[in-house]
Amino acid sequence: MNKISTYLRESYRELVEKVTWPTWVQLQQSTVIVLVATLLITGVVWVMDLVAQSALHFIYSLF
């Protein structure tokens, strides 16, 4: 039981004293960056899917 309480106490101390939390502005900027990157990657995958679908449709139409 002593090891568990020591672990919890040290974890709390690390989160409160040693971790540098982002400011509200930094958090908003990071969120926007993640959203934009997600939209870009989604668009790229969507285009790749359309190209593959068209290519397969063309190949299947030959037979």
Predicted model as a PDB file, atoms N, CA, C, CB and O in Angstrom, pLDDT in the B-factor column:
MODEL        1                                                                  
ATOM      1  N   MET A   1       0.823  -1.192   0.000  1.00 79.00           N  
ATOM      2  CA  MET A   1       0.000   0.000   0.000  1.00 79.00           C  
ATOM      3  C   MET A   1       0.868   1.257   0.000  1.00 79.00           C  
ATOM      4  CB  MET A   1      -0.937  -0.003   1.206  1.00 79.00           C  
ATOM      5  O   MET A   1       0.482   2.291  -0.545  1.00 79.00           O  
ATOM      6  N   ASN A   2       2.037   1.154   0.614  1.00 90.00           N  
ATOM      7  CA  ASN A   2       2.936   2.301   0.689  1.00 90.00           C  
ATOM      8  C   ASN A   2       3.452   2.678  -0.699  1.00 90.00           C  
ATOM      9  CB  ASN A   2       4.111   1.999   1.630  1.00 90.00           C  
ATOM     10  O   ASN A   2       3.615   3.862  -0.993  1.00 90.00           O  
ATOM     11  N   LYS A   3       3.712   1.686  -1.558  1.00 92.00           N  
ATOM     12  CA  LYS A   3       4.206   1.956  -2.904  1.00 92.00           C  
ATOM     13  C   LYS A   3       3.149   2.670  -3.735  1.00 92.00           C  
ATOM     14  CB  LYS A   3       4.630   0.656  -3.591  1.00 92.00           C  
ATOM     15  O   LYS A   3       3.476   3.559  -4.521  1.00 92.00           O  
ATOM     16  N   ILE A   4       1.909   2.297  -3.573  1.00 94.00           N  
ATOM     17  CA  ILE A   4       0.824   2.923  -4.329  1.00 94.00           C  
ATOM     18  C   ILE A   4       0.657   4.379  -3.909  1.00 94.00           C  
ATOM     19  CB  ILE A   4      -0.497   2.153  -4.127  1.00 94.00           C  
ATOM     20  O   ILE A   4       0.526   5.261  -4.758  1.00 94.00           O  
ATOM     21  N   SER A   5       0.661   4.632  -2.613  1.00 94.00           N  
ATOM     22  CA  SER A   5       0.498   6.013  -2.152  1.00 94.00           C  
ATOM     23  C   SER A   5       1.692   6.872  -2.560  1.00 94.00           C  
ATOM     24  CB  SER A   5       0.318   6.052  -0.627  1.00 94.00           C  
ATOM     25  O   SER A   5       1.525   8.043  -2.902  1.00 94.00           O  
ATOM     26  N   THR A   6       2.888   6.302  -2.525  1.00 95.00           N  
ATOM     27  CA  THR A   6       4.073   7.039  -2.968  1.00 95.00           C  
ATOM     28  C   THR A   6       3.973   7.354  -4.452  1.00 95.00           C  
ATOM     29  CB  THR A   6       5.357   6.237  -2.677  1.00 95.00           C  
ATOM     30  O   THR A   6       4.286   8.466  -4.879  1.00 95.00           O  
ATOM     31  N   TYR A   7       3.541   6.386  -5.230  1.00 95.00           N  
ATOM     32  CA  TYR A   7       3.376   6.592  -6.670  1.00 95.00           C  
ATOM     33  C   TYR A   7       2.365   7.699  -6.950  1.00 95.00           C  
ATOM     34  CB  TYR A   7       2.933   5.290  -7.351  1.00 95.00           C  
ATOM     35  O   TYR A   7       2.623   8.581  -7.768  1.00 95.00           O  
ATOM     36  N   LEU A   8       1.229   7.658  -6.282  1.00 95.00           N  
ATOM     37  CA  LEU A   8       0.208   8.679  -6.494  1.00 95.00           C  
ATOM     38  C   LEU A   8       0.686  10.059  -6.066  1.00 95.00           C  
ATOM     39  CB  LEU A   8      -1.055   8.316  -5.741  1.00 95.00           C  
ATOM     40  O   LEU A   8       0.435  11.046  -6.757  1.00 95.00           O  
ATOM     41  N   ARG A   9       1.362  10.132  -4.951  1.00 94.00           N  
ATOM     42  CA  ARG A   9       1.883  11.405  -4.454  1.00 94.00           C  
ATOM     43  C   ARG A   9       2.912  11.988  -5.426  1.00 94.00           C  
ATOM     44  CB  ARG A   9       2.511  11.220  -3.060  1.00 94.00           C  
ATOM     45  O   ARG A   9       2.879  13.180  -5.730  1.00 94.00           O  
ATOM     46  N   GLU A  10       3.827  11.142  -5.912  1.00 94.00           N  
ATOM     47  CA  GLU A  10       4.853  11.616  -6.839  1.00 94.00           C  
ATOM     48  C   GLU A  10       4.250  11.983  -8.197  1.00 94.00           C  
ATOM     49  CB  GLU A  10       5.938  10.548  -7.018  1.00 94.00           C  
ATOM     50  O   GLU A  10       4.694  12.939  -8.833  1.00 94.00           O  
ATOM     51  N   SER A  11       3.259  11.243  -8.636  1.00 94.00           N  
ATOM     52  CA  SER A  11       2.594  11.566  -9.903  1.00 94.00           C  
ATOM     53  C   SER A  11       1.898  12.916  -9.813  1.00 94.00           C  
ATOM     54  CB  SER A  11       1.579  10.472 -10.279  1.00 94.00           C  
ATOM     55  O   SER A  11       1.997  13.735 -10.727  1.00 94.00           O  
ATOM     56  N   TYR A  12       1.202  13.143  -8.723  1.00 93.00           N  
ATOM     57  CA  TYR A  12       0.527  14.431  -8.518  1.00 93.00           C  
ATOM     58  C   TYR A  12       1.546  15.561  -8.475  1.00 93.00           C  
ATOM     59  CB  TYR A  12      -0.305  14.412  -7.215  1.00 93.00           C  
ATOM     60  O   TYR A  12       1.340  16.605  -9.094  1.00 93.00           O  
ATOM     61  N   ARG A  13       2.622  15.366  -7.763  1.00 94.00           N  
ATOM     62  CA  ARG A  13       3.656  16.399  -7.649  1.00 94.00           C  
ATOM     63  C   ARG A  13       4.253  16.707  -9.017  1.00 94.00           C  
ATOM     64  CB  ARG A  13       4.764  15.956  -6.671  1.00 94.00           C  
ATOM     65  O   ARG A  13       4.499  17.870  -9.337  1.00 94.00           O  
ATOM     66  N   GLU A  14       4.487  15.686  -9.819  1.00 92.00           N  
ATOM     67  CA  GLU A  14       5.048  15.909 -11.149  1.00 92.00           C  
ATOM     68  C   GLU A  14       4.075  16.687 -12.031  1.00 92.00           C  
ATOM     69  CB  GLU A  14       5.406  14.573 -11.809  1.00 92.00           C  
ATOM     70  O   GLU A  14       4.488  17.590 -12.759  1.00 92.00           O  
ATOM     71  N   LEU A  15       2.793  16.348 -11.975  1.00 91.00           N  
ATOM     72  CA  LEU A  15       1.802  17.047 -12.787  1.00 91.00           C  
ATOM     73  C   LEU A  15       1.631  18.503 -12.371  1.00 91.00           C  
ATOM     74  CB  LEU A  15       0.472  16.335 -12.701  1.00 91.00           C  
ATOM     75  O   LEU A  15       1.380  19.366 -13.212  1.00 91.00           O  
ATOM     76  N   VAL A  16       1.765  18.775 -11.095  1.00 91.00           N  
ATOM     77  CA  VAL A  16       1.542  20.132 -10.593  1.00 91.00           C  
ATOM     78  C   VAL A  16       2.796  20.992 -10.713  1.00 91.00           C  
ATOM     79  CB  VAL A  16       1.083  20.086  -9.140  1.00 91.00           C  
ATOM     80  O   VAL A  16       2.705  22.164 -11.081  1.00 91.00           O  
ATOM     81  N   GLU A  17       3.960  20.432 -10.411  1.00 91.00           N  
ATOM     82  CA  GLU A  17       5.171  21.236 -10.312  1.00 91.00           C  
ATOM     83  C   GLU A  17       6.099  21.154 -11.521  1.00 91.00           C  
ATOM     84  CB  GLU A  17       5.918  20.830  -9.109  1.00 91.00           C  
ATOM     85  O   GLU A  17       6.784  22.128 -11.831  1.00 91.00           O  
ATOM     86  N   LYS A  18       6.135  20.012 -12.209  1.00 91.00           N  
ATOM     87  CA  LYS A  18       7.153  19.825 -13.241  1.00 91.00           C  
ATOM     88  C   LYS A  18       6.624  19.953 -14.670  1.00 91.00           C  
ATOM     89  CB  LYS A  18       7.785  18.486 -13.073  1.00 91.00           C  
ATOM     90  O   LYS A  18       7.395  20.223 -15.591  1.00 91.00           O  
ATOM     91  N   VAL A  19       5.345  19.765 -14.859  1.00 91.00           N  
ATOM     92  CA  VAL A  19       4.777  19.808 -16.201  1.00 91.00           C  
ATOM     93  C   VAL A  19       4.490  21.255 -16.582  1.00 91.00           C  
ATOM     94  CB  VAL A  19       3.488  18.952 -16.285  1.00 91.00           C  
ATOM     95  O   VAL A  19       3.942  22.022 -15.791  1.00 91.00           O  
ATOM     96  N   THR A  20       4.867  21.616 -17.802  1.00 91.00           N  
ATOM     97  CA  THR A  20       4.554  22.942 -18.321  1.00 91.00           C  
ATOM     98  C   THR A  20       3.311  22.815 -19.179  1.00 91.00           C  
ATOM     99  CB  THR A  20       5.750  23.544 -19.136  1.00 91.00           C  
ATOM    100  O   THR A  20       3.357  22.233 -20.263  1.00 91.00           O  
ATOM    101  N   TRP A  21       2.209  23.350 -18.706  1.00 91.00           N  
ATOM    102  CA  TRP A  21       0.948  23.258 -19.428  1.00 91.00           C  
ATOM    103  C   TRP A  21       0.858  24.387 -20.437  1.00 91.00           C  
ATOM    104  CB  TRP A  21      -0.249  23.298 -18.459  1.00 91.00           C  
ATOM    105  O   TRP A  21       1.328  25.492 -20.165  1.00 91.00           O  
ATOM    106  N   PRO A  22       0.258  24.131 -21.608  1.00 94.00           N  
ATOM    107  CA  PRO A  22       0.144  25.200 -22.612  1.00 94.00           C  
ATOM    108  C   PRO A  22      -0.856  26.263 -22.174  1.00 94.00           C  
ATOM    109  CB  PRO A  22      -0.274  24.617 -23.971  1.00 94.00           C  
ATOM    110  O   PRO A  22      -1.784  26.002 -21.407  1.00 94.00           O  
ATOM    111  N   THR A  23      -0.635  27.465 -22.687  1.00 96.00           N  
ATOM    112  CA  THR A  23      -1.595  28.531 -22.426  1.00 96.00           C  
ATOM    113  C   THR A  23      -2.827  28.298 -23.298  1.00 96.00           C  
ATOM    114  CB  THR A  23      -0.968  29.936 -22.702  1.00 96.00           C  
ATOM    115  O   THR A  23      -2.823  27.436 -24.177  1.00 96.00           O  
ATOM    116  N   TRP A  24      -3.882  29.076 -23.046  1.00 97.00           N  
ATOM    117  CA  TRP A  24      -5.123  28.927 -23.814  1.00 97.00           C  
ATOM    118  C   TRP A  24      -4.880  29.223 -25.293  1.00 97.00           C  
ATOM    119  CB  TRP A  24      -6.219  29.860 -23.259  1.00 97.00           C  
ATOM    120  O   TRP A  24      -5.424  28.540 -26.160  1.00 97.00           O  
ATOM    121  N   VAL A  25      -4.065  30.236 -25.582  1.00 97.00           N  
ATOM    122  CA  VAL A  25      -3.771  30.605 -26.972  1.00 97.00           C  
ATOM    123  C   VAL A  25      -2.974  29.492 -27.658  1.00 97.00           C  
ATOM    124  CB  VAL A  25      -2.986  31.945 -27.029  1.00 97.00           C  
ATOM    125  O   VAL A  25      -3.259  29.142 -28.804  1.00 97.00           O  
ATOM    126  N   GLN A  26      -1.986  28.940 -26.971  1.00 97.00           N  
ATOM    127  CA  GLN A  26      -1.204  27.839 -27.542  1.00 97.00           C  
ATOM    128  C   GLN A  26      -2.089  26.630 -27.810  1.00 97.00           C  
ATOM    129  CB  GLN A  26      -0.050  27.450 -26.603  1.00 97.00           C  
ATOM    130  O   GLN A  26      -1.929  25.954 -28.826  1.00 97.00           O  
ATOM    131  N   LEU A  27      -3.009  26.361 -26.915  1.00 97.00           N  
ATOM    132  CA  LEU A  27      -3.920  25.238 -27.081  1.00 97.00           C  
ATOM    133  C   LEU A  27      -4.822  25.442 -28.290  1.00 97.00           C  
ATOM    134  CB  LEU A  27      -4.760  25.045 -25.824  1.00 97.00           C  
ATOM    135  O   LEU A  27      -5.064  24.505 -29.051  1.00 97.00           O  
ATOM    136  N   GLN A  28      -5.320  26.662 -28.472  1.00 98.00           N  
ATOM    137  CA  GLN A  28      -6.164  26.959 -29.633  1.00 98.00           C  
ATOM    138  C   GLN A  28      -5.369  26.845 -30.930  1.00 98.00           C  
ATOM    139  CB  GLN A  28      -6.771  28.365 -29.510  1.00 98.00           C  
ATOM    140  O   GLN A  28      -5.875  26.310 -31.916  1.00 98.00           O  
ATOM    141  N   GLN A  29      -4.147  27.335 -30.943  1.00 98.00           N  
ATOM    142  CA  GLN A  29      -3.315  27.250 -32.141  1.00 98.00           C  
ATOM    143  C   GLN A  29      -3.018  25.795 -32.498  1.00 98.00           C  
ATOM    144  CB  GLN A  29      -2.005  28.024 -31.938  1.00 98.00           C  
ATOM    145  O   GLN A  29      -3.080  25.413 -33.666  1.00 98.00           O  
ATOM    146  N   SER A  30      -2.700  24.999 -31.507  1.00 98.00           N  
ATOM    147  CA  SER A  30      -2.426  23.587 -31.759  1.00 98.00           C  
ATOM    148  C   SER A  30      -3.661  22.875 -32.285  1.00 98.00           C  
ATOM    149  CB  SER A  30      -1.930  22.905 -30.487  1.00 98.00           C  
ATOM    150  O   SER A  30      -3.561  22.018 -33.162  1.00 98.00           O  
ATOM    151  N   THR A  31      -4.816  23.225 -31.756  1.00 98.00           N  
ATOM    152  CA  THR A  31      -6.062  22.613 -32.207  1.00 98.00           C  
ATOM    153  C   THR A  31      -6.340  22.961 -33.663  1.00 98.00           C  
ATOM    154  CB  THR A  31      -7.229  23.061 -31.325  1.00 98.00           C  
ATOM    155  O   THR A  31      -6.755  22.101 -34.440  1.00 98.00           O  
ATOM    156  N   VAL A  32      -6.115  24.211 -34.032  1.00 98.00           N  
ATOM    157  CA  VAL A  32      -6.334  24.632 -35.418  1.00 98.00           C  
ATOM    158  C   VAL A  32      -5.365  23.901 -36.349  1.00 98.00           C  
ATOM    159  CB  VAL A  32      -6.164  26.167 -35.557  1.00 98.00           C  
ATOM    160  O   VAL A  32      -5.758  23.464 -37.431  1.00 98.00           O  
ATOM    161  N   ILE A  33      -4.122  23.768 -35.942  1.00 98.00           N  
ATOM    162  CA  ILE A  33      -3.132  23.062 -36.757  1.00 98.00           C  
ATOM    163  C   ILE A  33      -3.545  21.617 -36.971  1.00 98.00           C  
ATOM    164  CB  ILE A  33      -1.747  23.123 -36.100  1.00 98.00           C  
ATOM    165  O   ILE A  33      -3.444  21.100 -38.083  1.00 98.00           O  
ATOM    166  N   VAL A  34      -4.008  20.962 -35.921  1.00 98.00           N  
ATOM    167  CA  VAL A  34      -4.439  19.568 -36.030  1.00 98.00           C  
ATOM    168  C   VAL A  34      -5.658  19.450 -36.942  1.00 98.00           C  
ATOM    169  CB  VAL A  34      -4.757  18.992 -34.639  1.00 98.00           C  
ATOM    170  O   VAL A  34      -5.731  18.533 -37.760  1.00 98.00           O  
ATOM    171  N   LEU A  35      -6.604  20.358 -36.808  1.00 98.00           N  
ATOM    172  CA  LEU A  35      -7.798  20.319 -37.656  1.00 98.00           C  
ATOM    173  C   LEU A  35      -7.455  20.534 -39.125  1.00 98.00           C  
ATOM    174  CB  LEU A  35      -8.802  21.373 -37.202  1.00 98.00           C  
ATOM    175  O   LEU A  35      -7.973  19.827 -39.989  1.00 98.00           O  
ATOM    176  N   VAL A  36      -6.594  21.494 -39.416  1.00 98.00           N  
ATOM    177  CA  VAL A  36      -6.198  21.759 -40.805  1.00 98.00           C  
ATOM    178  C   VAL A  36      -5.448  20.561 -41.374  1.00 98.00           C  
ATOM    179  CB  VAL A  36      -5.321  23.030 -40.893  1.00 98.00           C  
ATOM    180  O   VAL A  36      -5.707  20.153 -42.506  1.00 98.00           O  
ATOM    181  N   ALA A  37      -4.531  19.999 -40.609  1.00 98.00           N  
ATOM    182  CA  ALA A  37      -3.792  18.827 -41.083  1.00 98.00           C  
ATOM    183  C   ALA A  37      -4.731  17.660 -41.326  1.00 98.00           C  
ATOM    184  CB  ALA A  37      -2.708  18.427 -40.077  1.00 98.00           C  
ATOM    185  O   ALA A  37      -4.571  16.932 -42.305  1.00 98.00           O  
ATOM    186  N   THR A  38      -5.705  17.473 -40.452  1.00 98.00           N  
ATOM    187  CA  THR A  38      -6.676  16.394 -40.628  1.00 98.00           C  
ATOM    188  C   THR A  38      -7.486  16.588 -41.900  1.00 98.00           C  
ATOM    189  CB  THR A  38      -7.609  16.313 -39.420  1.00 98.00           C  
ATOM    190  O   THR A  38      -7.722  15.633 -42.640  1.00 98.00           O  
ATOM    191  N   LEU A  39      -7.912  17.815 -42.158  1.00 98.00           N  
ATOM    192  CA  LEU A  39      -8.671  18.093 -43.378  1.00 98.00           C  
ATOM    193  C   LEU A  39      -7.821  17.869 -44.630  1.00 98.00           C  
ATOM    194  CB  LEU A  39      -9.200  19.530 -43.355  1.00 98.00           C  
ATOM    195  O   LEU A  39      -8.307  17.315 -45.617  1.00 98.00           O  
ATOM    196  N   LEU A  40      -6.556  18.297 -44.596  1.00 98.00           N  
ATOM    197  CA  LEU A  40      -5.673  18.084 -45.741  1.00 98.00           C  
ATOM    198  C   LEU A  40      -5.446  16.601 -46.011  1.00 98.00           C  
ATOM    199  CB  LEU A  40      -4.338  18.778 -45.511  1.00 98.00           C  
ATOM    200  O   LEU A  40      -5.532  16.155 -47.155  1.00 98.00           O  
ATOM    201  N   ILE A  41      -5.162  15.850 -44.975  1.00 98.00           N  
ATOM    202  CA  ILE A  41      -4.923  14.414 -45.147  1.00 98.00           C  
ATOM    203  C   ILE A  41      -6.188  13.722 -45.627  1.00 98.00           C  
ATOM    204  CB  ILE A  41      -4.435  13.778 -43.830  1.00 98.00           C  
ATOM    205  O   ILE A  41      -6.124  12.824 -46.466  1.00 98.00           O  
ATOM    206  N   THR A  42      -7.338  14.132 -45.104  1.00 98.00           N  
ATOM    207  CA  THR A  42      -8.608  13.564 -45.549  1.00 98.00           C  
ATOM    208  C   THR A  42      -8.828  13.847 -47.028  1.00 98.00           C  
ATOM    209  CB  THR A  42      -9.775  14.125 -44.720  1.00 98.00           C  
ATOM    210  O   THR A  42      -9.278  12.971 -47.766  1.00 98.00           O  
ATOM    211  N   GLY A  43      -8.515  15.067 -47.469  1.00 98.00           N  
ATOM    212  CA  GLY A  43      -8.646  15.416 -48.876  1.00 98.00           C  
ATOM    213  C   GLY A  43      -7.733  14.599 -49.765  1.00 98.00           C  
ATOM    214  O   GLY A  43      -8.146  14.151 -50.834  1.00 98.00           O  
ATOM    215  N   VAL A  44      -6.496  14.400 -49.336  1.00 98.00           N  
ATOM    216  CA  VAL A  44      -5.552  13.601 -50.113  1.00 98.00           C  
ATOM    217  C   VAL A  44      -6.044  12.160 -50.230  1.00 98.00           C  
ATOM    218  CB  VAL A  44      -4.152  13.638 -49.468  1.00 98.00           C  
ATOM    219  O   VAL A  44      -6.010  11.578 -51.314  1.00 98.00           O  
ATOM    220  N   VAL A  45      -6.493  11.594 -49.135  1.00 98.00           N  
ATOM    221  CA  VAL A  45      -6.994  10.217 -49.171  1.00 98.00           C  
ATOM    222  C   VAL A  45      -8.238  10.122 -50.048  1.00 98.00           C  
ATOM    223  CB  VAL A  45      -7.307   9.716 -47.748  1.00 98.00           C  
ATOM    224  O   VAL A  45      -8.412   9.136 -50.765  1.00 98.00           O  
ATOM    225  N   TRP A  46      -9.101  11.128 -49.999  1.00 98.00           N  
ATOM    226  CA  TRP A  46     -10.316  11.136 -50.823  1.00 98.00           C  
ATOM    227  C   TRP A  46      -9.950  11.157 -52.314  1.00 98.00           C  
ATOM    228  CB  TRP A  46     -11.207  12.361 -50.467  1.00 98.00           C  
ATOM    229  O   TRP A  46     -10.532  10.423 -53.113  1.00 98.00           O  
ATOM    230  N   VAL A  47      -8.981  12.004 -52.677  1.00 98.00           N  
ATOM    231  CA  VAL A  47      -8.534  12.069 -54.079  1.00 98.00           C  
ATOM    232  C   VAL A  47      -7.913  10.737 -54.501  1.00 98.00           C  
ATOM    233  CB  VAL A  47      -7.511  13.225 -54.277  1.00 98.00           C  
ATOM    234  O   VAL A  47      -8.184  10.251 -55.599  1.00 98.00           O  
ATOM    235  N   MET A  48      -7.092  10.150 -53.649  1.00 98.00           N  
ATOM    236  CA  MET A  48      -6.492   8.853 -53.970  1.00 98.00           C  
ATOM    237  C   MET A  48      -7.568   7.794 -54.156  1.00 98.00           C  
ATOM    238  CB  MET A  48      -5.512   8.422 -52.867  1.00 98.00           C  
ATOM    239  O   MET A  48      -7.446   6.943 -55.037  1.00 98.00           O  
ATOM    240  N   ASP A  49      -8.604   7.831 -53.356  1.00 98.00           N  
ATOM    241  CA  ASP A  49      -9.709   6.884 -53.471  1.00 98.00           C  
ATOM    242  C   ASP A  49     -10.442   7.073 -54.798  1.00 98.00           C  
ATOM    243  CB  ASP A  49     -10.686   7.050 -52.294  1.00 98.00           C  
ATOM    244  O   ASP A  49     -10.784   6.095 -55.463  1.00 98.00           O  
ATOM    245  N   LEU A  50     -10.683   8.323 -55.186  1.00 98.00           N  
ATOM    246  CA  LEU A  50     -11.348   8.590 -56.466  1.00 98.00           C  
ATOM    247  C   LEU A  50     -10.507   8.089 -57.639  1.00 98.00           C  
ATOM    248  CB  LEU A  50     -11.625  10.094 -56.622  1.00 98.00           C  
ATOM    249  O   LEU A  50     -11.038   7.488 -58.573  1.00 98.00           O  
ATOM    250  N   VAL A  51      -9.204   8.335 -57.593  1.00 98.00           N  
ATOM    251  CA  VAL A  51      -8.319   7.883 -58.668  1.00 98.00           C  
ATOM    252  C   VAL A  51      -8.318   6.361 -58.744  1.00 98.00           C  
ATOM    253  CB  VAL A  51      -6.884   8.409 -58.453  1.00 98.00           C  
ATOM    254  O   VAL A  51      -8.429   5.798 -59.833  1.00 98.00           O  
ATOM    255  N   ALA A  52      -8.195   5.697 -57.616  1.00 98.00           N  
ATOM    256  CA  ALA A  52      -8.188   4.229 -57.604  1.00 98.00           C  
ATOM    257  C   ALA A  52      -9.521   3.686 -58.094  1.00 98.00           C  
ATOM    258  CB  ALA A  52      -7.886   3.697 -56.190  1.00 98.00           C  
ATOM    259  O   ALA A  52      -9.553   2.716 -58.850  1.00 98.00           O  
ATOM    260  N   GLN A  53     -10.613   4.295 -57.676  1.00 98.00           N  
ATOM    261  CA  GLN A  53     -11.935   3.848 -58.106  1.00 98.00           C  
ATOM    262  C   GLN A  53     -12.097   4.011 -59.617  1.00 98.00           C  
ATOM    263  CB  GLN A  53     -13.033   4.629 -57.366  1.00 98.00           C  
ATOM    264  O   GLN A  53     -12.610   3.116 -60.290  1.00 98.00           O  
ATOM    265  N   SER A  54     -11.663   5.144 -60.143  1.00 97.00           N  
ATOM    266  CA  SER A  54     -11.759   5.372 -61.586  1.00 97.00           C  
ATOM    267  C   SER A  54     -10.874   4.406 -62.358  1.00 97.00           C  
ATOM    268  CB  SER A  54     -11.376   6.811 -61.925  1.00 97.00           C  
ATOM    269  O   SER A  54     -11.286   3.878 -63.391  1.00 97.00           O  
ATOM    270  N   ALA A  55      -9.675   4.172 -61.871  1.00 97.00           N  
ATOM    271  CA  ALA A  55      -8.770   3.240 -62.544  1.00 97.00           C  
ATOM    272  C   ALA A  55      -9.340   1.833 -62.536  1.00 97.00           C  
ATOM    273  CB  ALA A  55      -7.392   3.251 -61.878  1.00 97.00           C  
ATOM    274  O   ALA A  55      -9.299   1.145 -63.556  1.00 97.00           O  
ATOM    275  N   LEU A  56      -9.864   1.400 -61.418  1.00 97.00           N  
ATOM    276  CA  LEU A  56     -10.438   0.054 -61.356  1.00 97.00           C  
ATOM    277  C   LEU A  56     -11.690  -0.053 -62.219  1.00 97.00           C  
ATOM    278  CB  LEU A  56     -10.768  -0.318 -59.908  1.00 97.00           C  
ATOM    279  O   LEU A  56     -11.917  -1.078 -62.862  1.00 97.00           O  
ATOM    280  N   HIS A  57     -12.493   0.989 -62.235  1.00 97.00           N  
ATOM    281  CA  HIS A  57     -13.687   0.990 -63.088  1.00 97.00           C  
ATOM    282  C   HIS A  57     -13.284   0.874 -64.551  1.00 97.00           C  
ATOM    283  CB  HIS A  57     -14.524   2.272 -62.862  1.00 97.00           C  
ATOM    284  O   HIS A  57     -13.919   0.146 -65.314  1.00 97.00           O  
ATOM    285  N   PHE A  58     -12.228   1.591 -64.948  1.00 96.00           N  
ATOM    286  CA  PHE A  58     -11.721   1.518 -66.325  1.00 96.00           C  
ATOM    287  C   PHE A  58     -11.207   0.122 -66.649  1.00 96.00           C  
ATOM    288  CB  PHE A  58     -10.605   2.548 -66.542  1.00 96.00           C  
ATOM    289  O   PHE A  58     -11.511  -0.429 -67.706  1.00 96.00           O  
ATOM    290  N   ILE A  59     -10.426  -0.447 -65.731  1.00 95.00           N  
ATOM    291  CA  ILE A  59      -9.871  -1.790 -65.965  1.00 95.00           C  
ATOM    292  C   ILE A  59     -10.987  -2.819 -66.068  1.00 95.00           C  
ATOM    293  CB  ILE A  59      -8.894  -2.182 -64.836  1.00 95.00           C  
ATOM    294  O   ILE A  59     -10.948  -3.681 -66.946  1.00 95.00           O  
ATOM    295  N   TYR A  60     -11.984  -2.745 -65.185  1.00 95.00           N  
ATOM    296  CA  TYR A  60     -13.090  -3.700 -65.222  1.00 95.00           C  
ATOM    297  C   TYR A  60     -13.949  -3.532 -66.473  1.00 95.00           C  
ATOM    298  CB  TYR A  60     -13.953  -3.545 -63.980  1.00 95.00           C  
ATOM    299  O   TYR A  60     -14.548  -4.496 -66.949  1.00 95.00           O  
ATOM    300  N   SER A  61     -14.011  -2.327 -66.999  1.00 94.00           N  
ATOM    301  CA  SER A  61     -14.832  -2.109 -68.195  1.00 94.00           C  
ATOM    302  C   SER A  61     -14.173  -2.717 -69.439  1.00 94.00           C  
ATOM    303  CB  SER A  61     -15.073  -0.604 -68.408  1.00 94.00           C  
ATOM    304  O   SER A  61     -14.847  -2.924 -70.449  1.00 94.00           O  
ATOM    305  N   LEU A  62     -12.880  -3.001 -69.380  1.00 93.00           N  
ATOM    306  CA  LEU A  62     -12.189  -3.614 -70.502  1.00 93.00           C  
ATOM    307  C   LEU A  62     -12.569  -5.085 -70.676  1.00 93.00           C  
ATOM    308  CB  LEU A  62     -10.693  -3.486 -70.317  1.00 93.00           C  
ATOM    309  O   LEU A  62     -12.423  -5.636 -71.768  1.00 93.00           O  
ATOM    310  N   PHE A  63     -13.043  -5.710 -69.633  1.00 87.00           N  
ATOM    311  CA  PHE A  63     -13.346  -7.145 -69.694  1.00 87.00           C  
ATOM    312  C   PHE A  63     -14.808  -7.377 -69.803  1.00 87.00           C  
ATOM    313  CB  PHE A  63     -12.811  -7.866 -68.488  1.00 87.00           C  
ATOM    314  O   PHE A  63     -15.248  -8.525 -69.865  1.00 87.00           O  
TER     315      PHE A  63                                                      
ENDMDL                                                                          
END                                                                             
